[in-house]
């Protein structure tokens, strides 16, 4: 694949760093759920954001299986209907795998607009499953969460790609 102009050649992602960021995103979601905000409908799902990011940037490391496992872990933690988050995270992983080759050609702000429908679909899927199980409608603020996730996409891109941007062996005579 030919690199687009202005893109930096990145180092390979460390699988331990990828696993660490996924676990940290899961822990952040857990902390948000037990905080004062609680399980507010408008709160972005940080695990879904990190999961889509790594499914796009490292599809050989993070895939649908890991998305399913993290979804079941989220369901168990939130005492939600078992499989609710697993279904939406698996769908997110699949949709991210479908668009990953095309998405990487866009700039980061354009990528945020491209992943917004994925987040909307995931939240709509969770809402449908929740409503079919007899829960009440959480309000229209639930559709604010995918927008916040799309807004956070450029921030997460900078943070999660930072370890790959450094030179492996900095040298004064090496142009990279």
C-alpha positions in Angstrom: 0.0 0.0 0.0 1.3 3.4 -0.9 1.5 5.9 2.0 -0.7 9.0 1.5 1.2 12.3 1.5 1.9 13.7 5.0 1.4 10.4 6.8 4.2 9.3 9.1 5.5 5.7 8.9 4.5 4.1 12.2 6.2 1.5 14.2 4.4 -1.8 14.8 2.0 -1.8 17.6 3.0 -3.6 20.7 0.3 -6.2 21.5 0.8 -5.6 25.3 0.1 -1.9 24.8 -3.0 -2.8 22.8 -4.2 -5.1 25.6 -3.3 -2.5 28.2 -5.4 0.2 26.5 -8.4 -2.2 26.2 -8.2 -3.1 29.9 -7.9 0.5 30.8 -10.9 1.5 28.7 -12.9 -1.3 30.4 -11.8 0.0 33.8 -12.7 3.6 32.8 -16.2 2.4 31.8 -16.5 0.6 35.1 -15.5 3.7 37.0 -17.9 5.9 35.1 -20.7 3.5 35.8 -20.1 3.6 39.6 -19.4 7.3 39.8 -21.9 10.2 40.4 -22.8 10.2 36.8 -23.9 6.6 37.0 -25.1 4.9 33.9 -26.2 8.1 32.2 -27.4 7.6 28.7 -25.4 10.5 27.3 -22.0 9.2 28.6 -19.7 7.9 25.8 -18.6 4.3 25.8 -14.8 4.5 26.1 -14.4 0.8 25.6 -16.4 0.9 22.3 -14.2 3.8 21.1 -10.9 2.0 21.9 -12.2 -1.2 20.5 -13.2 0.3 17.2 -9.8 2.2 17.1 -7.8 -1.0 17.5 -10.1 -3.0 15.1 -9.3 -0.4 12.5 -5.6 0.0 13.2 -4.7 -3.5 14.3 -7.2 -6.0 12.9 -4.9 -8.9 13.3 -4.6 -8.3 17.1 -8.1 -7.1 17.9 -11.1 -8.7 16.3 -14.6 -9.9 16.8 -13.7 -12.5 19.4 -12.1 -9.9 21.7 -15.0 -7.6 21.1 -17.4 -10.4 22.2 -15.4 -11.2 25.3 -15.2 -7.5 26.4 -18.9 -7.2 25.7 -19.7 -10.1 28.0 -17.4 -8.6 30.7 -19.3 -5.3 30.4 -22.6 -7.1 30.6 -21.6 -8.9 33.8 -20.3 -5.7 35.4 -23.3 -3.6 34.6 -25.8 -6.5 35.4 -27.2 -5.9 32.0 -29.0 -8.4 29.9 -26.4 -10.9 29.1 -25.3 -10.4 25.5 -26.5 -6.9 25.1 -23.1 -5.3 25.0 -21.6 -8.4 23.5 -23.9 -8.1 20.5 -23.2 -4.4 20.0 -19.4 -4.7 20.5 -19.3 -7.7 18.1 -21.2 -5.7 15.5 -18.9 -2.8 16.1 -15.9 -5.0 15.5 -17.4 -6.4 12.3 -18.3 -3.0 10.9 -14.8 -1.7 11.8 -13.3 -4.6 10.0 -15.5 -3.8 7.0 -14.4 -0.1 6.7 -10.8 -0.3 8.0 -9.1 -0.3 4.6 -11.1 2.7 3.4 -11.0 4.6 6.7 -7.3 4.8 7.0 -7.1 6.9 3.8 -9.1 9.8 5.4 -7.7 12.4 7.7 -8.5 12.0 11.4 -11.4 14.5 11.5 -12.9 12.8 8.5 -12.4 9.5 10.2 -14.5 10.7 13.1 -17.4 11.4 10.7 -17.0 8.0 9.1 -17.2 6.1 12.5 -20.1 8.1 13.7 -22.7 5.8 12.0 -20.9 2.8 13.6 -21.4 4.3 17.0 -25.0 5.3 16.2 -25.7 1.7 15.0 -24.2 0.2 18.2 -26.2 2.4 20.5 -29.4 1.8 18.6 -28.7 -1.9 18.8 -28.2 -1.7 22.5 -31.4 0.4 22.8 -33.5 -2.1 20.8 -32.3 -5.0 22.9 -32.9 -3.1 26.1 -36.4 -2.1 25.0 -37.3 -5.6 23.9 -36.3 -7.0 27.3 -38.9 -4.6 28.9 -36.7 -1.7 30.0 -37.9 1.9 29.8 -36.7 4.3 27.1 -33.7 6.2 28.6 -34.5 9.4 26.8 -33.3 11.1 23.7 -29.9 11.9 25.4 -28.9 8.4 24.4 -28.1 9.7 20.9 -25.7 12.2 22.3 -23.3 9.4 23.3 -22.3 8.4 19.7 -21.7 12.1 18.9 -19.4 12.4 21.9 -17.6 9.2 20.9 -17.0 10.6 17.4 -15.7 13.9 18.9 -13.3 11.9 21.0 -12.0 9.9 18.0 -9.2 12.5 17.1 -8.1 12.7 20.8 -7.9 8.9 21.1 -6.0 8.7 17.8 -3.3 11.0 19.1 -3.1 9.2 22.4 -3.2 5.6 21.1 -0.8 6.2 18.2 1.8 8.1 20.2 4.0 5.1 21.1 4.2 4.1 17.4 5.3 7.6 16.3 8.7 7.6 18.0 11.8 6.5 16.2 13.0 3.0 17.2 16.7 4.1 17.5 17.0 7.9 17.3 20.1 8.9 15.4 21.4 12.2 14.1 22.2 10.8 10.7 19.0 8.9 10.2 16.3 10.8 8.3 13.4 8.9 9.9 
